[in-house]
Amino acid sequence: MKHYESSLRTNSTVDQAQDAVTTLHNSVSQALSHPNDQMLMQAENSLTHAEEAVSHAPEGSIGGHGVDLTKERLADEKKRLALAEAANRGTKQ
């Protein structure tokens, strides 16, 4: 996993969004390792939180710094979550 955090964190809305996406990454990783309804629900809840945090990220950003990367990470995690959901469907058949 790439390390995206800076040593100079300001607890801005961008930092909060990055943290939320990191939490989402961890939830999705667990759902991929253990594709079941509970793990997927946790990942979906993390997704909802991350999407909300990312939507507010530009408010605390200086010139959009960090927002694009955070949005890209969110998009990547959505793709990974779709894979976990597909794996869960496969285990139920």
The 8 nearest C-alpha neighbors of each residue, nearest first, counted from 0:
[[1, 2, 3, 24, 21, 25, 28, 72],
 [0, 2, 3, 4, 21, 72, 24, 5],
 [1, 3, 4, 0, 5, 21, 17, 6],
 [4, 2, 1, 5, 17, 21, 68, 0],
 [5, 3, 2, 6, 8, 17, 14, 7],
 [4, 6, 7, 8, 3, 2, 14, 9],
 [5, 7, 8, 4, 9, 3, 2, 14],
 [8, 6, 5, 9, 4, 10, 14, 11],
 [9, 7, 10, 6, 5, 14, 11, 4],
 [8, 10, 11, 7, 14, 12, 13, 15],
 [11, 9, 14, 8, 15, 12, 13, 59],
 [12, 10, 14, 13, 9, 59, 15, 60],
 [11, 13, 56, 59, 15, 14, 16, 55],
 [14, 12, 56, 16, 11, 15, 17, 60],
 [15, 13, 17, 11, 10, 16, 12, 18],
 [14, 16, 12, 18, 13, 17, 19, 11],
 [17, 15, 52, 53, 13, 19, 18, 14],
 [16, 18, 14, 20, 15, 19, 69, 13],
 [17, 19, 21, 15, 16, 20, 14, 22],
 [18, 20, 49, 16, 22, 21, 17, 23],
 [21, 19, 23, 17, 22, 49, 18, 73],
 [22, 20, 24, 18, 23, 19, 17, 25],
 [23, 21, 19, 25, 20, 24, 18, 26],
 [22, 24, 20, 26, 45, 21, 25, 46],
 [25, 23, 21, 27, 22, 26, 28, 20],
 [24, 26, 28, 22, 23, 27, 29, 21],
 [27, 25, 42, 23, 29, 28, 24, 30],
 [26, 28, 30, 24, 29, 42, 25, 80],
 [29, 27, 25, 31, 26, 30, 24, 32],
 [28, 30, 32, 26, 27, 31, 33, 25],
 [31, 29, 34, 38, 27, 33, 28, 32],
 [30, 32, 83, 28, 29, 34, 33, 27],
 [33, 31, 29, 30, 34, 28, 83, 27],
 [32, 34, 30, 31, 29, 35, 38, 87],
 [35, 33, 87, 30, 31, 83, 32, 86],
 [36, 34, 38, 37, 87, 33, 39, 30],
 [35, 37, 39, 38, 40, 34, 87, 41],
 [36, 38, 40, 39, 35, 41, 34, 30],
 [39, 37, 30, 41, 40, 35, 36, 42],
 [38, 40, 42, 36, 41, 37, 30, 43],
 [39, 41, 43, 37, 42, 38, 36, 44],
 [42, 40, 44, 38, 39, 43, 45, 37],
 [41, 43, 26, 45, 39, 40, 44, 27],
 [42, 44, 46, 40, 45, 41, 39, 47],
 [45, 43, 41, 47, 46, 42, 40, 48],
 [46, 44, 42, 23, 48, 43, 47, 49],
 [47, 45, 43, 49, 44, 48, 23, 50],
 [46, 48, 44, 50, 45, 49, 43, 51],
 [47, 49, 45, 51, 46, 50, 52, 44],
 [50, 48, 19, 46, 52, 51, 20, 47],
 [51, 49, 53, 47, 52, 48, 46, 54],
 [50, 52, 54, 48, 49, 53, 47, 55],
 [51, 53, 16, 49, 55, 54, 50, 48],
 [54, 52, 56, 16, 50, 55, 51, 49],
 [53, 55, 51, 52, 56, 50, 57, 16],
 [56, 54, 52, 53, 58, 57, 12, 51],
 [55, 57, 13, 12, 53, 58, 54, 59],
 [56, 58, 60, 59, 55, 63, 66, 13],
 [59, 57, 56, 55, 60, 12, 13, 61],
 [60, 58, 12, 57, 11, 56, 13, 61],
 [59, 61, 57, 63, 58, 64, 62, 13],
 [60, 62, 63, 64, 59, 57, 58, 65],
 [61, 63, 64, 60, 57, 65, 66, 59],
 [62, 64, 60, 61, 66, 57, 65, 67],
 [65, 63, 62, 66, 61, 60, 67, 13],
 [66, 64, 68, 67, 63, 69, 13, 60],
 [65, 67, 69, 63, 68, 64, 70, 56],
 [68, 66, 70, 69, 65, 71, 63, 64],
 [69, 67, 71, 70, 65, 66, 72, 64],
 [68, 70, 72, 66, 67, 71, 17, 73],
 [71, 69, 73, 67, 68, 72, 66, 74],
 [72, 70, 68, 74, 73, 69, 67, 75],
 [71, 73, 75, 69, 74, 70, 68, 76],
 [72, 74, 70, 76, 71, 75, 20, 69],
 [73, 75, 71, 77, 72, 76, 70, 78],
 [76, 74, 72, 78, 73, 77, 71, 79],
 [75, 77, 79, 73, 78, 74, 80, 24],
 [78, 76, 80, 74, 79, 75, 81, 73],
 [79, 77, 81, 75, 76, 80, 74, 82],
 [78, 80, 76, 82, 81, 77, 75, 83],
 [81, 79, 83, 77, 82, 78, 27, 76],
 [80, 82, 84, 78, 79, 83, 85, 77],
 [81, 83, 85, 79, 80, 84, 86, 78],
 [84, 82, 31, 80, 86, 85, 81, 30],
 [85, 83, 81, 87, 86, 82, 80, 88],
 [84, 86, 82, 88, 87, 83, 81, 89],
 [87, 85, 89, 83, 84, 88, 82, 34],
 [86, 88, 34, 84, 90, 89, 85, 35],
 [87, 89, 85, 91, 86, 90, 84, 92],
 [90, 88, 86, 87, 91, 92, 85, 84],
 [89, 91, 87, 88, 92, 86, 34, 35],
 [92, 90, 88, 89, 87, 86, 35, 34],
 [91, 89, 90, 88, 87, 86, 85, 35]]
